[in-house]
Amino acid sequence: MSTAVLEINQLACQYGSQKIVNDVNLALDAGEIGCLLGPSGCGKTTTLRAIAGLEDISGGEILLHGTSASRKGFTLPTEQRQLGMVFQDHALFPHLSVADNIAFGLQHIEKAKRRARVTECLSLVHLSGMEKRMPHELSGGQQQRVALARALAPSPLLILLDEPFASLDLDLRRQLNLELASILRDAGTSTLIVTHDHEQAFTIADKVGVMAEGTLQQWGAPATLHREPNNKRVAEFIGLGTVLDAEQIESNGTEKKVRTVFGESVLTTEFHFDDTVHHVLIRPEQCTLHEVDNNEANATIESLLAQGSTFLCRVVADNGVIISVHADRQQGFHTGQRVRLSGPSGALTPIRN
């Protein structure tokens, strides 16, 4: 028997004759946090709205706790789905206090229990003592935590979040990502988040799905996507490294080898599928940059992106390959600098197609 809180089987959505979502399949178990990741227009928000009952579906089925909530010709009303929803714009009632916003979905329970649940939810989102504040008196991050508390208050089966921190600055987003993971795990509520924020997805999720052009390219644990991306599109979108053309060559023993523009390399030991390998993934940490005299250089640094104590360098090799490489910021590299690129070292990750 399935333990999934949410099951989506062959989901399809369309507007008129235009397909927006096609053949999406995923499952989310009790207490799990899932993220749908993808560029604008890929169908992830339509999928979320279909789960919420805000979009009719043209094919497949959505099940909540094993019960059909949507199928072609049938849509269970949103208010009967036991869902909590949080959106990018918070959607707090401006004329209600924090406590009254949180209590909005609790009108069916007696006053004392309602007050206790509001206090509990405020503690959960680290806003104790702010019951009487009005929304305009809160920061953007605080408003979003109130919205989350309001969604959690009725103890829903599933929380849906649509780009919850997209309107906030980067530092605050990072802080709230960590807080969100802690809050959701303390609450024990299954959660599905739609986001284009790779860092958010890989920081807090138990399952990550990458969507493109209305289809779910891969759904699984973050470590699985990192170790075995299903295809070139997944690997490139989530920014794991550089995808290169590869030619599989005869190998001795158990090692499987490929040839790229950088020479021969072995494949990771996790390699287990039988397809012929045509692409491999080179991760930024597998190559190295060296300061050398100009006549020994074989690449040019095109751009630098600071990431803590390292730079993510976009490097154009003289053979035309553009590759991402991690470098220590203390090395003092700069845009336009000629460098020597060495690597890749270690085993490469095969890409299915």
C-alpha positions as CSV (number, residue, x, y, z in Angstrom):
1,M,0.0,0.0,0.0
2,S,1.3,3.4,-0.9
3,T,2.5,5.7,1.9
4,A,2.5,8.8,-0.3
5,V,0.7,11.9,0.8
6,L,0.8,13.1,-2.8
7,E,0.9,11.0,-5.9
8,I,0.8,12.4,-9.4
9,N,0.4,9.9,-12.3
10,Q,0.8,11.0,-15.9
11,L,-0.5,14.5,-15.2
12,A,-1.4,16.6,-18.2
13,C,-2.7,20.2,-18.3
14,Q,-3.5,22.3,-21.3
15,Y,-5.0,25.6,-22.3
16,G,-7.0,25.1,-25.4
17,S,-4.8,23.1,-27.7
18,Q,-1.6,24.1,-26.0
19,K,0.0,21.5,-23.7
20,I,1.4,23.2,-20.6
21,V,2.2,20.0,-18.5
22,N,2.6,16.6,-19.9
23,D,3.1,13.1,-18.4
24,V,4.3,14.3,-15.0
25,N,4.8,11.5,-12.4
26,L,6.0,12.0,-8.8
27,A,5.3,10.9,-5.2
28,L,5.9,12.6,-1.9
29,D,5.8,10.7,1.4
30,A,4.6,11.8,4.8
31,G,6.9,14.5,6.3
32,E,9.0,14.9,3.1
33,I,9.9,18.2,1.5
34,G,9.9,18.3,-2.3
35,C,11.0,21.0,-4.7
36,L,10.0,21.5,-8.3
37,L,12.8,23.4,-10.0
38,G,12.8,24.9,-13.4
39,P,13.0,28.1,-15.5
40,S,10.0,30.4,-16.0
41,G,7.3,28.8,-18.2
42,C,8.4,25.2,-17.6
43,G,5.0,24.2,-16.1
44,K,6.0,24.0,-12.4
45,T,3.4,26.6,-11.2
46,T,0.7,25.0,-13.3
47,T,1.5,21.7,-11.7
48,L,1.2,23.3,-8.2
49,R,-2.1,24.9,-9.1
50,A,-3.4,21.6,-10.3
51,I,-2.5,20.0,-7.0
52,A,-4.3,22.8,-5.3
53,G,-7.4,22.3,-7.4
54,L,-7.1,25.7,-9.0
55,E,-6.5,24.2,-12.5
56,D,-8.5,21.5,-14.2
57,I,-6.4,18.7,-15.7
58,S,-6.7,17.1,-19.1
59,G,-5.1,13.8,-18.3
60,G,-3.7,11.6,-15.6
61,E,-4.6,11.8,-11.9
62,I,-3.6,13.5,-8.7
63,L,-4.1,11.6,-5.4
64,L,-4.0,13.0,-1.9
65,H,-3.5,10.3,0.8
66,G,-4.5,7.7,-1.8
67,T,-7.8,9.4,-2.7
68,S,-8.4,10.9,-6.1
69,A,-8.4,14.7,-6.0
70,S,-8.2,15.4,-9.7
71,R,-8.7,13.5,-12.9
72,K,-10.2,14.4,-16.3
73,G,-13.7,15.6,-15.7
74,F,-13.4,15.7,-11.9
75,T,-11.8,18.3,-9.6
76,L,-12.2,18.1,-5.8
77,P,-12.8,21.7,-4.5
78,T,-9.7,23.3,-3.1
79,E,-11.2,23.8,0.4
80,Q,-11.8,20.0,0.6
81,R,-8.2,19.0,-0.1
82,Q,-6.7,19.8,3.4
83,L,-3.9,21.9,1.9
84,G,-2.0,24.9,3.2
85,M,-0.7,27.4,0.6
86,V,1.9,30.1,0.7
87,F,2.6,32.5,-2.2
88,Q,5.3,34.9,-3.2
89,D,3.3,38.0,-2.2
90,H,2.4,36.7,1.3
91,A,-1.3,37.5,0.7
92,L,-1.8,38.6,4.4
93,F,-5.0,40.4,5.2
94,P,-3.7,44.0,5.8
95,H,-6.6,44.9,8.2
96,L,-6.0,41.9,10.5
97,S,-3.3,41.5,13.2
98,V,-0.7,38.7,13.0
99,A,-2.8,36.6,15.4
100,D,-6.0,37.1,13.4
101,N,-4.2,36.3,10.1
102,I,-3.0,33.0,11.6
103,A,-6.4,32.2,13.1
104,F,-8.3,32.9,9.9
105,G,-8.6,29.2,9.0
106,L,-9.4,28.1,12.6
107,Q,-12.9,29.6,13.0
108,H,-14.4,26.1,13.3
109,I,-12.6,25.5,16.7
110,E,-13.4,27.0,20.1
111,K,-11.8,30.3,21.1
112,A,-9.4,29.0,23.7
113,K,-8.0,26.2,21.4
114,R,-7.8,28.7,18.6
115,R,-5.7,31.1,20.7
116,A,-3.4,28.2,21.8
117,R,-2.9,27.1,18.2
118,V,-2.0,30.6,17.2
119,T,0.6,30.8,20.0
120,E,2.0,27.4,19.0
121,C,2.3,28.4,15.4
122,L,4.0,31.7,16.2
123,S,6.5,29.9,18.3
124,L,7.1,27.4,15.5
125,V,8.0,30.3,13.1
126,H,10.0,32.2,15.7
127,L,7.6,35.2,16.0
128,S,6.4,34.8,19.6
129,G,5.2,38.1,21.1
130,M,4.2,39.6,17.7
131,E,0.5,38.6,18.0
132,K,-0.8,42.2,17.9
133,R,1.5,43.5,15.1
134,M,-0.1,44.5,11.8
135,P,1.3,43.2,8.5
136,H,2.7,46.6,7.5
137,E,4.8,46.7,10.8
138,L,6.7,43.5,9.7
139,S,9.7,43.0,7.5
140,G,9.3,41.0,4.3
141,G,10.8,37.9,5.9
142,Q,8.5,38.2,8.9
143,Q,5.5,38.6,6.7
144,Q,6.4,35.4,4.9
145,R,6.8,33.5,8.2
146,V,3.3,34.7,9.3
147,A,2.0,33.4,5.9
148,L,3.6,30.1,6.7
149,A,2.2,30.0,10.2
150,R,-1.3,30.7,8.8
151,A,-0.9,27.8,6.3
152,L,0.3,25.4,9.1
153,A,-2.3,26.4,11.6
154,P,-5.1,24.0,10.4
155,S,-2.7,21.1,10.4
156,P,-3.0,20.4,6.6
157,L,-1.9,17.1,5.0
158,L,0.3,19.1,2.5
159,I,1.8,22.6,2.3
160,L,2.3,24.1,-1.2
161,L,4.7,27.0,-1.5
162,D,5.0,29.0,-4.8
163,E,8.4,30.9,-5.0
164,P,8.0,31.9,-1.3
165,F,11.2,34.0,-1.1
166,A,11.6,35.3,-4.6
167,S,10.9,38.9,-3.7
168,L,13.5,39.0,-0.9
169,D,17.2,39.8,-1.2
170,L,19.8,37.0,-1.5
171,D,21.2,37.1,2.1
172,L,17.7,37.1,3.6
173,R,16.6,34.2,1.2
174,R,19.6,32.1,2.4
175,Q,18.7,32.8,6.0
176,L,15.0,32.0,5.5
177,N,15.8,28.8,3.5
178,L,17.5,27.4,6.6
179,E,14.7,28.6,8.9
180,L,12.1,27.1,6.5
181,A,13.7,23.7,6.5
182,S,13.8,23.7,10.3
183,I,10.2,24.9,10.6
184,L,8.8,22.4,8.2
185,R,10.7,19.5,9.8
186,D,9.5,20.5,13.3
187,A,6.0,20.7,12.0
188,G,6.3,17.3,10.3
189,T,4.1,18.5,7.4
190,S,4.7,17.2,3.8
191,T,5.6,20.1,1.6
192,L,6.0,20.8,-2.1
193,I,7.8,24.0,-3.1
194,V,8.0,25.5,-6.6
195,T,11.2,27.5,-7.0
196,H,13.8,28.6,-9.6
197,D,16.4,28.9,-6.7
198,H,18.8,25.9,-7.0
199,E,20.3,26.7,-3.6
200,Q,16.9,26.5,-1.9
201,A,16.1,23.2,-3.6
202,F,19.3,21.5,-2.7
203,T,19.5,23.0,0.8
204,I,16.1,21.9,2.1
205,A,14.6,19.2,-0.1
206,D,14.3,15.5,0.4
207,K,13.2,15.2,-3.3
208,V,14.0,17.5,-6.1
209,G,12.3,17.5,-9.5
210,V,13.7,19.4,-12.6
211,M,11.0,20.5,-15.1
212,A,11.5,21.7,-18.6
213,E,9.0,22.4,-21.4
214,G,6.2,20.9,-19.3
215,T,7.8,17.6,-18.5
216,L,9.5,16.3,-15.4
217,Q,13.0,15.5,-16.4
218,Q,14.0,13.8,-13.2
219,W,12.6,13.4,-9.6
220,G,14.7,12.0,-6.8
221,A,17.0,12.7,-3.9
222,P,19.3,15.7,-4.3
223,A,22.3,13.3,-4.1
224,T,20.9,11.2,-6.9
225,L,20.5,14.2,-9.2
226,H,24.0,15.2,-8.3
227,R,25.5,11.8,-8.9
228,E,23.4,10.6,-11.8
229,P,21.7,13.4,-13.7
230,N,19.2,11.8,-16.1
231,N,20.2,13.8,-19.1
232,K,22.2,16.8,-20.3
233,R,19.4,19.2,-19.6
234,V,19.2,18.3,-15.9
235,A,23.0,18.5,-15.5
236,E,23.2,21.9,-17.2
237,F,20.2,23.4,-15.5
238,I,21.1,22.6,-12.0
239,G,24.6,23.9,-12.6
240,L,26.5,20.9,-11.5
241,G,29.4,21.5,-13.9
242,T,30.2,21.4,-17.6
243,V,28.7,18.8,-20.0
244,L,31.2,17.7,-22.7
245,D,30.8,15.4,-25.7
246,A,32.4,12.1,-25.0
247,E,33.3,8.9,-27.0
248,Q,33.2,5.7,-25.2
249,I,36.3,3.6,-25.7
250,E,37.3,0.0,-25.1
251,S,38.1,-0.6,-21.4
252,N,40.1,-3.2,-19.6
253,G,38.7,-4.8,-16.5
254,T,35.7,-3.2,-14.7
255,E,36.6,0.4,-15.5
256,K,34.7,2.1,-18.3
257,K,36.5,4.9,-20.2
258,V,35.7,7.8,-22.4
259,R,37.6,10.2,-24.5
260,T,36.9,14.0,-24.4
261,V,38.8,17.0,-25.7
262,F,40.9,16.7,-22.6
263,G,41.9,13.2,-23.3
264,E,41.0,9.8,-21.7
265,S,39.1,9.5,-18.4
266,V,37.4,6.8,-16.5
267,L,33.7,7.0,-15.5
268,T,32.4,7.1,-11.9
269,T,31.9,3.7,-10.2
270,E,28.2,4.5,-9.9
271,F,27.9,4.1,-13.7
272,H,25.5,1.2,-14.2
273,F,23.3,1.9,-17.2
274,D,23.9,0.0,-20.4
275,D,23.5,2.9,-22.8
276,T,26.5,4.1,-24.8
277,V,27.8,7.3,-23.2
278,H,27.9,10.4,-25.5
279,H,28.2,13.1,-22.8
280,V,30.0,13.4,-19.5
281,L,29.9,15.9,-16.7
282,I,33.0,17.6,-15.4
283,R,32.5,19.2,-12.0
284,P,34.1,22.6,-11.2
285,E,36.3,21.0,-8.5
286,Q,37.8,18.5,-11.0
287,C,39.9,21.1,-12.9
288,T,42.6,23.4,-11.7
289,L,43.8,26.9,-12.7
290,H,47.5,27.9,-12.5
291,E,49.2,31.3,-12.8
292,V,51.8,30.9,-15.5
293,D,53.7,32.9,-18.0
294,N,51.6,33.9,-21.0
295,N,53.4,31.4,-23.3
296,E,52.4,28.5,-21.1
297,A,48.8,29.5,-20.8
298,N,46.0,27.6,-22.5
299,A,42.9,29.3,-21.3
300,T,41.4,32.7,-20.4
301,I,39.2,33.6,-17.4
302,E,36.0,35.1,-18.8
303,S,34.1,35.8,-15.6
304,L,34.3,35.2,-11.8
305,L,31.5,34.6,-9.4
306,A,32.3,34.8,-5.6
307,Q,31.0,31.8,-3.6
308,G,32.3,32.2,0.0
309,S,36.0,31.5,0.0
310,T,36.1,30.4,-3.7
311,F,35.5,31.9,-7.1
312,L,33.4,30.0,-9.7
313,C,35.4,30.8,-12.8
314,R,34.0,30.6,-16.3
315,V,37.0,29.7,-18.4
316,V,37.4,29.6,-22.1
317,A,40.0,27.1,-23.1
318,D,42.1,27.6,-26.3
319,N,40.5,24.5,-27.8
320,G,37.1,26.4,-27.6
321,V,35.6,24.6,-24.6
322,I,33.9,26.8,-22.0
323,I,34.2,25.2,-18.5
324,S,33.5,26.1,-14.9
325,V,36.3,25.8,-12.4
326,H,36.5,26.5,-8.6
327,A,39.5,28.6,-7.5
328,D,40.6,29.9,-4.1
329,R,39.9,33.6,-3.9
330,Q,43.3,34.2,-2.3
331,Q,44.9,33.2,-5.6
332,G,43.9,36.6,-6.9
333,F,42.6,35.6,-10.3
334,H,40.9,38.3,-12.4
335,T,38.7,38.6,-15.5
336,G,40.6,38.4,-18.7
337,Q,43.7,36.7,-17.1
338,R,45.5,34.1,-19.2
339,V,46.0,30.9,-17.1
340,R,46.9,27.2,-17.5
341,L,43.9,24.9,-17.2
342,S,44.7,21.3,-16.1
343,G,42.4,18.4,-15.6
344,P,39.9,17.0,-15.3
345,S,41.1,14.8,-12.5
346,G,39.2,11.8,-11.1
347,A,36.3,9.9,-12.6
348,L,33.7,11.7,-14.7
349,T,30.0,11.4,-14.4
350,P,28.2,9.9,-17.4
351,I,25.0,11.6,-18.8
352,R,22.3,9.3,-20.0
353,N,21.4,11.3,-23.2
